[in-house]
Amino acid sequence: MRTERKPTRLDRVFARLDREPERPAHIGVPRMSRHRVVLFGATLAFYLAIVWAVLITSWLVRLDWQVMFFRPYQQWSEIHAFVDYYVVLGQRGPTAVMVAAWLGWRSWRQHTLRPLLALGVSLLLLNVTVGAAKYGMGRLGPHYATEIGSNEMWLGGDIFPSGHTANAVVTWGILAYLASTPRARRWLSALSAVVSLGVGLSTVYIGTHWLSDVVLGWVAGLLILLALPWFEPVIARAETRIFDLRDRWRSRGSRMAPVAGPVGQPVMLKPLTDHAEPAPEPLHAGRPAGRSPAYLAPGPHITRAERSPVTPTGSRRPPHSERHPRGTTPATRP
């Protein structure tokens, strides 16, 4: 007795991917709720508190110097090679390419540009806010510190807040922000938190950032993710305009393309009325229409049917007493 194989979990996943994609109308767009506004305000206050603590050279700056003198890259030198590779998860170029490839596939499957547009808006906000804070406060890193115990502010640096950490929070956190189910959102949120935490500590380990740089980078990235619902109307309008432009180009191309008739349908040709056609020449009797005139030698001529093929030994046609030339009346039989 033949039994059918029970589909495995992997088979169900591939079957779901092979289905015809549909626009995800059931996926709710995050709104700027009261809870989110309160969380955004508390995070912004924490951001300002960290900046103030560094400006007044508080205990946070002293902690930065203690960690720097500890030199983690010398204490745990055996993991230095791994950390050098792991910190790449916070670099803008590689992470943006990986996440954009995944979100691009999702956009194609779901017939929506929202994932890619949300990534673009978040990276733009990251460049504007974090970049302005970096160059505005000009803090020097541990390798370029000039005075022990100082906050190293306004000296032309660009490390406060940590761009690696903020980029890790935004780039990997956008996957949780765009998740379609609460369970996927929870798992992706935990994953992005672990990755961004590891990237921040990696920069402290190799000595490129102070500990306060990393803490401010985490907060800066979280502020961008919390503020994204305010930009959802802009994302929706941009998506609508892009689709309208695409439809306009398609309709323009269809109007310019020649319309071909069905195969096998005869084409009706209309005579030209602008030019007068010459009168047809009269046909001579006995000459078929459409043939050029034949120039015959003088003498009696017979038709091709009356000629007998002649060979050097004589004719191949057998004699037939009843055959008579065309055009003559046969003799009446007795």
C-alpha beads as a LAMMPS data file, in Angstrom:
LAMMPS data file: protein, C-alpha beads

334 atoms
333 bonds

1 atom types
1 bond types

-500.0 500.0 xlo xhi
-500.0 500.0 ylo yhi
-500.0 500.0 zlo zhi

Masses

1 110.0

Atoms # bond

1 1 1 0.000 0.000 0.000
2 1 1 1.415 3.353 -1.097
3 1 1 1.446 6.114 1.492
4 1 1 2.121 9.796 0.867
5 1 1 5.112 11.438 2.519
6 1 1 4.178 13.789 5.312
7 1 1 5.421 17.326 4.518
8 1 1 8.167 18.568 6.779
9 1 1 8.533 22.040 8.242
10 1 1 10.966 22.978 5.485
11 1 1 8.449 21.860 2.845
12 1 1 5.799 24.087 4.392
13 1 1 8.182 27.045 4.395
14 1 1 8.995 26.603 0.698
15 1 1 5.318 26.127 -0.122
16 1 1 4.539 29.403 1.604
17 1 1 7.278 31.181 -0.321
18 1 1 6.014 29.779 -3.636
19 1 1 2.531 31.208 -3.177
20 1 1 1.439 34.149 -5.262
21 1 1 2.466 37.243 -3.314
22 1 1 -0.167 39.733 -2.258
23 1 1 0.008 43.242 -0.927
24 1 1 0.104 42.967 2.899
25 1 1 -3.030 44.929 3.694
26 1 1 -3.423 43.070 6.997
27 1 1 -0.088 44.308 8.367
28 1 1 -0.681 47.301 10.583
29 1 1 1.554 50.341 10.291
30 1 1 2.937 51.419 13.693
31 1 1 1.277 54.552 15.033
32 1 1 2.702 57.147 17.379
33 1 1 0.694 56.058 20.401
34 1 1 0.754 57.722 23.792
35 1 1 2.915 54.941 25.202
36 1 1 5.443 55.421 22.397
37 1 1 5.454 59.201 22.908
38 1 1 6.172 58.745 26.615
39 1 1 8.952 56.273 25.829
40 1 1 10.411 58.641 23.251
41 1 1 10.380 61.519 25.755
42 1 1 12.086 59.427 28.451
43 1 1 14.754 58.247 26.000
44 1 1 15.397 61.821 24.844
45 1 1 15.779 62.940 28.464
46 1 1 18.283 60.114 29.041
47 1 1 20.179 61.218 25.916
48 1 1 20.464 64.785 27.202
49 1 1 21.511 63.527 30.659
50 1 1 24.426 61.561 29.183
51 1 1 25.574 64.576 27.190
52 1 1 25.375 66.782 30.286
53 1 1 27.282 64.246 32.388
54 1 1 30.129 64.240 29.884
55 1 1 30.147 68.034 29.530
56 1 1 30.556 68.607 33.269
57 1 1 33.230 65.856 33.534
58 1 1 31.223 63.804 36.014
59 1 1 31.735 60.258 37.263
60 1 1 30.893 58.981 33.769
61 1 1 34.061 60.560 32.383
62 1 1 36.103 59.031 35.202
63 1 1 34.633 55.645 34.335
64 1 1 35.666 56.171 30.723
65 1 1 39.271 56.699 31.768
66 1 1 39.267 53.680 34.065
67 1 1 38.071 51.415 31.272
68 1 1 40.653 52.898 28.928
69 1 1 43.502 52.269 31.386
70 1 1 42.252 48.721 31.889
71 1 1 43.024 48.081 28.189
72 1 1 40.638 45.202 27.440
73 1 1 42.446 44.381 24.184
74 1 1 45.492 43.432 26.266
75 1 1 43.586 41.653 29.025
76 1 1 41.764 39.351 26.587
77 1 1 44.039 39.330 23.581
78 1 1 42.912 35.865 22.467
79 1 1 39.569 37.219 21.196
80 1 1 41.051 40.171 19.342
81 1 1 40.768 38.525 15.899
82 1 1 37.112 37.630 16.465
83 1 1 36.257 41.134 17.668
84 1 1 37.883 42.684 14.585
85 1 1 35.425 40.742 12.406
86 1 1 32.428 41.128 14.688
87 1 1 32.663 44.916 14.747
88 1 1 31.898 44.906 11.008
89 1 1 28.248 44.278 11.961
90 1 1 28.135 47.932 12.945
91 1 1 29.685 49.408 9.798
92 1 1 27.295 51.294 7.562
93 1 1 28.201 49.781 4.191
94 1 1 28.106 46.006 4.833
95 1 1 25.089 46.113 7.144
96 1 1 23.085 48.388 4.852
97 1 1 23.730 46.094 1.866
98 1 1 22.694 42.943 3.771
99 1 1 19.539 44.442 5.245
100 1 1 18.595 46.204 1.987
101 1 1 18.881 42.904 0.088
102 1 1 16.484 41.202 2.503
103 1 1 14.023 44.123 2.542
104 1 1 14.220 44.389 -1.249
105 1 1 13.197 40.751 -1.595
106 1 1 10.362 41.395 0.839
107 1 1 9.232 44.433 -1.133
108 1 1 9.170 42.387 -4.327
109 1 1 7.223 39.528 -2.740
110 1 1 4.656 41.794 -1.068
111 1 1 4.295 44.388 -3.863
112 1 1 5.120 47.282 -1.560
113 1 1 8.014 49.719 -1.235
114 1 1 7.470 50.431 2.448
115 1 1 10.345 48.226 3.767
116 1 1 12.948 49.867 1.539
117 1 1 11.568 53.360 2.114
118 1 1 11.532 52.851 5.887
119 1 1 15.172 51.734 5.758
120 1 1 16.105 54.769 3.686
121 1 1 14.323 57.185 6.038
122 1 1 15.943 55.637 9.131
123 1 1 19.438 55.809 7.624
124 1 1 18.839 59.415 6.579
125 1 1 17.762 60.311 10.120
126 1 1 20.809 58.491 11.463
127 1 1 23.190 60.460 9.250
128 1 1 21.600 63.791 10.114
129 1 1 21.200 63.411 13.878
130 1 1 24.265 61.355 14.802
131 1 1 26.483 63.125 12.294
132 1 1 25.460 66.553 13.586
133 1 1 26.123 65.496 17.197
134 1 1 29.514 63.990 16.305
135 1 1 30.902 67.044 14.566
136 1 1 29.085 69.479 16.833
137 1 1 30.657 68.235 20.085
138 1 1 34.010 67.207 18.561
139 1 1 35.149 64.724 21.182
140 1 1 38.465 62.924 20.770
141 1 1 38.790 59.164 21.152
142 1 1 40.896 57.242 23.694
143 1 1 43.833 56.840 21.289
144 1 1 44.028 60.603 20.736
145 1 1 43.326 61.825 24.286
146 1 1 45.391 64.863 25.288
147 1 1 44.795 65.253 29.039
148 1 1 44.109 62.543 31.602
149 1 1 40.735 62.950 33.290
150 1 1 39.341 65.485 30.782
151 1 1 36.214 64.987 28.717
152 1 1 38.124 65.706 25.453
153 1 1 35.241 67.786 24.078
154 1 1 35.420 70.535 21.407
155 1 1 38.788 69.310 20.133
156 1 1 37.797 68.353 16.585
157 1 1 36.981 64.662 17.109
158 1 1 34.002 62.734 15.753
159 1 1 33.296 59.807 18.075
160 1 1 30.539 61.048 20.417
161 1 1 28.078 59.333 20.078
162 1 1 29.351 56.050 18.646
163 1 1 28.310 55.747 15.005
164 1 1 28.979 51.985 14.937
165 1 1 26.631 51.402 17.856
166 1 1 23.867 53.695 16.582
167 1 1 24.080 52.153 13.118
168 1 1 23.806 48.626 14.565
169 1 1 20.726 49.615 16.576
170 1 1 18.972 51.207 13.573
171 1 1 19.985 48.759 10.829
172 1 1 19.150 45.587 12.715
173 1 1 16.300 47.149 14.673
174 1 1 14.469 48.100 11.478
175 1 1 13.885 44.378 10.899
176 1 1 11.962 44.205 14.181
177 1 1 10.131 47.427 13.350
178 1 1 8.895 45.975 10.033
179 1 1 8.019 42.521 11.410
180 1 1 4.557 41.312 10.443
181 1 1 3.739 39.332 13.617
182 1 1 4.212 40.131 17.334
183 1 1 6.250 36.971 17.853
184 1 1 8.664 37.855 15.037
185 1 1 8.908 41.396 16.402
186 1 1 9.915 40.125 19.847
187 1 1 12.559 37.742 18.500
188 1 1 14.020 40.308 16.124
189 1 1 14.049 42.966 18.848
190 1 1 16.058 40.677 21.116
191 1 1 18.414 39.774 18.270
192 1 1 19.033 43.415 17.315
193 1 1 19.634 44.332 20.964
194 1 1 22.238 41.582 21.371
195 1 1 23.995 42.473 18.102
196 1 1 24.113 46.209 18.851
197 1 1 25.279 45.556 22.418
198 1 1 28.091 43.347 21.133
199 1 1 29.119 45.928 18.515
200 1 1 29.285 48.689 21.145
201 1 1 31.371 46.637 23.545
202 1 1 33.644 45.621 20.663
203 1 1 34.507 49.270 19.979
204 1 1 35.315 49.730 23.681
205 1 1 37.445 46.565 23.613
206 1 1 39.632 47.709 20.713
207 1 1 39.890 51.207 22.190
208 1 1 38.223 53.304 19.465
209 1 1 35.403 54.620 21.717
210 1 1 34.806 55.648 25.287
211 1 1 32.155 53.760 27.213
212 1 1 29.966 56.880 27.287
213 1 1 30.177 57.063 23.456
214 1 1 28.663 53.593 23.223
215 1 1 25.872 54.335 25.718
216 1 1 24.938 57.497 23.818
217 1 1 25.044 55.564 20.537
218 1 1 22.529 53.031 21.853
219 1 1 20.206 55.814 22.955
220 1 1 20.584 57.699 19.656
221 1 1 19.667 54.621 17.618
222 1 1 16.680 53.881 19.853
223 1 1 15.415 57.450 19.405
224 1 1 15.385 57.015 15.630
225 1 1 13.413 53.761 15.826
226 1 1 10.908 55.319 18.229
227 1 1 10.449 58.359 15.960
228 1 1 9.827 56.361 12.761
229 1 1 5.985 56.291 13.095
230 1 1 5.984 60.072 12.676
231 1 1 7.434 59.537 9.201
232 1 1 4.992 56.822 8.097
233 1 1 2.704 59.328 6.261
234 1 1 5.742 60.596 4.341
235 1 1 6.680 57.010 3.445
236 1 1 3.118 56.279 2.267
237 1 1 3.007 59.404 0.080
238 1 1 6.406 58.611 -1.421
239 1 1 5.290 55.050 -2.222
240 1 1 2.105 56.311 -3.888
241 1 1 4.014 58.804 -6.024
242 1 1 6.545 56.186 -7.112
243 1 1 3.792 53.755 -8.134
244 1 1 1.932 56.541 -9.971
245 1 1 5.091 57.424 -11.862
246 1 1 5.594 53.778 -12.772
247 1 1 2.020 53.472 -14.059
248 1 1 2.431 56.674 -16.060
249 1 1 5.550 55.341 -17.736
250 1 1 3.850 52.034 -18.493
251 1 1 0.831 53.718 -20.059
252 1 1 3.094 55.967 -22.099
253 1 1 5.044 52.981 -23.375
254 1 1 1.844 51.120 -24.306
255 1 1 0.612 54.115 -26.322
256 1 1 3.886 54.385 -28.219
257 1 1 4.101 50.668 -28.996
258 1 1 2.620 49.637 -32.412
259 1 1 -0.584 47.653 -32.234
260 1 1 -0.163 44.384 -34.100
261 1 1 -3.196 42.560 -35.485
262 1 1 -3.917 38.907 -34.795
263 1 1 -1.830 36.341 -36.595
264 1 1 -3.424 35.097 -39.788
265 1 1 -5.847 37.991 -40.229
266 1 1 -5.708 39.387 -43.798
267 1 1 -4.575 42.964 -44.117
268 1 1 -6.870 45.184 -46.171
269 1 1 -4.921 47.386 -48.548
270 1 1 -6.542 50.620 -49.681
271 1 1 -5.827 51.928 -53.164
272 1 1 -4.004 55.206 -53.493
273 1 1 -6.444 57.918 -54.556
274 1 1 -3.878 60.665 -54.973
275 1 1 -2.170 59.175 -58.045
276 1 1 -4.045 58.384 -61.236
277 1 1 -3.503 54.826 -62.390
278 1 1 -2.664 54.332 -66.079
279 1 1 -5.306 52.634 -68.193
280 1 1 -4.631 48.921 -68.716
281 1 1 -3.407 47.952 -72.154
282 1 1 -5.836 45.935 -74.280
283 1 1 -5.076 42.265 -74.308
284 1 1 -4.733 40.519 -77.631
285 1 1 -6.920 37.579 -78.305
286 1 1 -5.289 34.309 -77.478
287 1 1 -2.708 35.814 -75.130
288 1 1 -3.231 35.150 -71.425
289 1 1 -3.317 38.149 -69.102
290 1 1 -0.281 38.902 -66.998
291 1 1 2.310 37.368 -69.398
292 1 1 4.876 39.185 -71.425
293 1 1 4.426 38.970 -75.227
294 1 1 6.214 36.076 -76.879
295 1 1 8.264 36.688 -80.011
296 1 1 7.824 33.666 -82.317
297 1 1 9.816 32.783 -85.354
298 1 1 7.979 32.918 -88.730
299 1 1 6.303 29.787 -89.886
300 1 1 3.440 27.519 -88.840
301 1 1 3.244 26.897 -85.131
302 1 1 1.462 24.244 -83.134
303 1 1 0.595 24.080 -79.464
304 1 1 2.767 22.281 -76.901
305 1 1 0.162 19.545 -76.461
306 1 1 0.395 18.578 -80.135
307 1 1 4.149 18.151 -80.099
308 1 1 5.691 14.717 -79.703
309 1 1 8.955 14.296 -77.838
310 1 1 11.444 13.240 -80.484
311 1 1 14.551 11.280 -79.796
312 1 1 17.338 10.288 -82.185
313 1 1 15.620 6.903 -82.662
314 1 1 12.187 8.387 -83.183
315 1 1 9.134 9.337 -81.171
316 1 1 8.382 7.775 -77.779
317 1 1 4.680 8.304 -78.177
318 1 1 2.869 5.142 -79.409
319 1 1 0.709 5.525 -82.466
320 1 1 -2.944 6.121 -81.716
321 1 1 -5.448 6.108 -84.518
322 1 1 -8.131 7.872 -82.565
323 1 1 -6.033 10.925 -81.518
324 1 1 -6.569 14.047 -83.494
325 1 1 -5.200 17.531 -83.251
326 1 1 -6.924 20.071 -81.039
327 1 1 -9.278 22.416 -82.679
328 1 1 -10.430 19.863 -85.355
329 1 1 -13.719 18.018 -85.437
330 1 1 -13.402 14.265 -85.053
331 1 1 -14.844 12.106 -87.780
332 1 1 -18.167 10.513 -87.070
333 1 1 -18.083 6.851 -86.361
334 1 1 -20.144 4.529 -88.591

Bonds

1 1 1 2
2 1 2 3
3 1 3 4
4 1 4 5
5 1 5 6
6 1 6 7
7 1 7 8
8 1 8 9
9 1 9 10
10 1 10 11
11 1 11 12
12 1 12 13
13 1 13 14
14 1 14 15
15 1 15 16
16 1 16 17
17 1 17 18
18 1 18 19
19 1 19 20
20 1 20 21
21 1 21 22
22 1 22 23
23 1 23 24
24 1 24 25
25 1 25 26
26 1 26 27
27 1 27 28
28 1 28 29
29 1 29 30
30 1 30 31
31 1 31 32
32 1 32 33
33 1 33 34
34 1 34 35
35 1 35 36
36 1 36 37
37 1 37 38
38 1 38 39
39 1 39 40
40 1 40 41
41 1 41 42
42 1 42 43
43 1 43 44
44 1 44 45
45 1 45 46
46 1 46 47
47 1 47 48
48 1 48 49
49 1 49 50
50 1 50 51
51 1 51 52
52 1 52 53
53 1 53 54
54 1 54 55
55 1 55 56
56 1 56 57
57 1 57 58
58 1 58 59
59 1 59 60
60 1 60 61
61 1 61 62
62 1 62 63
63 1 63 64
64 1 64 65
65 1 65 66
66 1 66 67
67 1 67 68
68 1 68 69
69 1 69 70
70 1 70 71
71 1 71 72
72 1 72 73
73 1 73 74
74 1 74 75
75 1 75 76
76 1 76 77
77 1 77 78
78 1 78 79
79 1 79 80
80 1 80 81
81 1 81 82
82 1 82 83
83 1 83 84
84 1 84 85
85 1 85 86
86 1 86 87
87 1 87 88
88 1 88 89
89 1 89 90
90 1 90 91
91 1 91 92
92 1 92 93
93 1 93 94
94 1 94 95
95 1 95 96
96 1 96 97
97 1 97 98
98 1 98 99
99 1 99 100
100 1 100 101
101 1 101 102
102 1 102 103
103 1 103 104
104 1 104 105
105 1 105 106
106 1 106 107
107 1 107 108
108 1 108 109
109 1 109 110
110 1 110 111
111 1 111 112
112 1 112 113
113 1 113 114
114 1 114 115
115 1 115 116
116 1 116 117
117 1 117 118
118 1 118 119
119 1 119 120
120 1 120 121
121 1 121 122
122 1 122 123
123 1 123 124
124 1 124 125
125 1 125 126
126 1 126 127
127 1 127 128
128 1 128 129
129 1 129 130
130 1 130 131
131 1 131 132
132 1 132 133
133 1 133 134
134 1 134 135
135 1 135 136
136 1 136 137
137 1 137 138
138 1 138 139
139 1 139 140
140 1 140 141
141 1 141 142
142 1 142 143
143 1 143 144
144 1 144 145
145 1 145 146
146 1 146 147
147 1 147 148
148 1 148 149
149 1 149 150
150 1 150 151
151 1 151 152
152 1 152 153
153 1 153 154
154 1 154 155
155 1 155 156
156 1 156 157
157 1 157 158
158 1 158 159
159 1 159 160
160 1 160 161
161 1 161 162
162 1 162 163
163 1 163 164
164 1 164 165
165 1 165 166
166 1 166 167
167 1 167 168
168 1 168 169
169 1 169 170
170 1 170 171
171 1 171 172
172 1 172 173
173 1 173 174
174 1 174 175
175 1 175 176
176 1 176 177
177 1 177 178
178 1 178 179
179 1 179 180
180 1 180 181
181 1 181 182
182 1 182 183
183 1 183 184
184 1 184 185
185 1 185 186
186 1 186 187
187 1 187 188
188 1 188 189
189 1 189 190
190 1 190 191
191 1 191 192
192 1 192 193
193 1 193 194
194 1 194 195
195 1 195 196
196 1 196 197
197 1 197 198
198 1 198 199
199 1 199 200
200 1 200 201
201 1 201 202
202 1 202 203
203 1 203 204
204 1 204 205
205 1 205 206
206 1 206 207
207 1 207 208
208 1 208 209
209 1 209 210
210 1 210 211
211 1 211 212
212 1 212 213
213 1 213 214
214 1 214 215
215 1 215 216
216 1 216 217
217 1 217 218
218 1 218 219
219 1 219 220
220 1 220 221
221 1 221 222
222 1 222 223
223 1 223 224
224 1 224 225
225 1 225 226
226 1 226 227
227 1 227 228
228 1 228 229
229 1 229 230
230 1 230 231
231 1 231 232
232 1 232 233
233 1 233 234
234 1 234 235
235 1 235 236
236 1 236 237
237 1 237 238
238 1 238 239
239 1 239 240
240 1 240 241
241 1 241 242
242 1 242 243
243 1 243 244
244 1 244 245
245 1 245 246
246 1 246 247
247 1 247 248
248 1 248 249
249 1 249 250
250 1 250 251
251 1 251 252
252 1 252 253
253 1 253 254
254 1 254 255
255 1 255 256
256 1 256 257
257 1 257 258
258 1 258 259
259 1 259 260
260 1 260 261
261 1 261 262
262 1 262 263
263 1 263 264
264 1 264 265
265 1 265 266
266 1 266 267
267 1 267 268
268 1 268 269
269 1 269 270
270 1 270 271
271 1 271 272
272 1 272 273
273 1 273 274
274 1 274 275
275 1 275 276
276 1 276 277
277 1 277 278
278 1 278 279
279 1 279 280
280 1 280 281
281 1 281 282
282 1 282 283
283 1 283 284
284 1 284 285
285 1 285 286
286 1 286 287
287 1 287 288
288 1 288 289
289 1 289 290
290 1 290 291
291 1 291 292
292 1 292 293
293 1 293 294
294 1 294 295
295 1 295 296
296 1 296 297
297 1 297 298
298 1 298 299
299 1 299 300
300 1 300 301
301 1 301 302
302 1 302 303
303 1 303 304
304 1 304 305
305 1 305 306
306 1 306 307
307 1 307 308
308 1 308 309
309 1 309 310
310 1 310 311
311 1 311 312
312 1 312 313
313 1 313 314
314 1 314 315
315 1 315 316
316 1 316 317
317 1 317 318
318 1 318 319
319 1 319 320
320 1 320 321
321 1 321 322
322 1 322 323
323 1 323 324
324 1 324 325
325 1 325 326
326 1 326 327
327 1 327 328
328 1 328 329
329 1 329 330
330 1 330 331
331 1 331 332
332 1 332 333
333 1 333 334
